[in-house]
Amino acid sequence: MDFKIAVLAGDGIGPEISVQGVEVMSAVCEKFGHKVNYEYAICGADAIDKVGDPFPEETYREVWDFIKRYYPNYPLIDHVDTLYGLMLHDKKNERRGANFTLLPGIGEYSLDNYCSKDLVVEALSQV
């Protein structure tokens, strides 16, 4: 197998732990004849220490590019009933509709947003 792994050192466990994880993964892959390629980006406390931002724009772009490179487009609209059903089972739901956290920009958030199934269909139709 050929593994592609994005390493976001500093996201809750610290860069020193990520280094050990990469070493272990590399040793396992070598032992069993697998290839592994790592792509690194900073985030969390490590990014705050280095650039003053827990999720810098460059990290966002690197993660976005990684996802686009290795994960194919998936027609979510074909599964809207299942997705919306899962959204309704979230523990935050206290009224009609799906409750979610909106991330309008890096470092920005909006809690307790609700939407109808029609809005979910509209959004997925644009993906």
Protein Blocks (a to p, Z undefined) as FASTA:
>chain_A
ZZdddddehihnojklmmmmmmmmmmmmmmnopacddddddehjllmmmnopabdfklmm
mmmmmmmmmmccddfklmmmmmmmmmmmpmklmbecjdddddfbghiacehiacdfklmm
mmmmmZZ
